[in-house]
């Protein structure tokens, strides 16, 4: 299955998480492309079967770049599966439900619950152990896609 993993990353934390998720998906046999939110407009997104969409959480909300990319994905791929992830300095990861709600409102289908990855402060770095968790998350997504 062809999967798009999108991130928005000002300081590189989201990109690292996206790459780790993609690694888990690839190990399970999926074809994966990782892109930044600004690059989504340059792709033929209808070629993808599923989406893993990530955003840092700033002041409780996903970034405007991630939101703009989501509008394009949702408009072109309504009815396809998606999974959310966020990077956030607040350990409660309360921004994840907001991002998942936006994905659902776009017309994409929630494949499974998303996951939040903790950064030590706004600029990061990621907490110890977050990248292995992201890779395992990618493997878990791969398993759900096989059953979908």
ABEGO torsion letter per residue (X at the ends): XBBBBBBBBAAGAAAAAAAAAAAAAAAAGBBBBBBBAAAAAABBAAABABBBBBBBBBGGBBBAAAAAAAAAAAAAABGBBBBBBBBBABAAGAAAAAAAAAAAAAGBBBABBBBBBBBABAAOBBBBGAAAAAAAAAAAAAAAAAAX
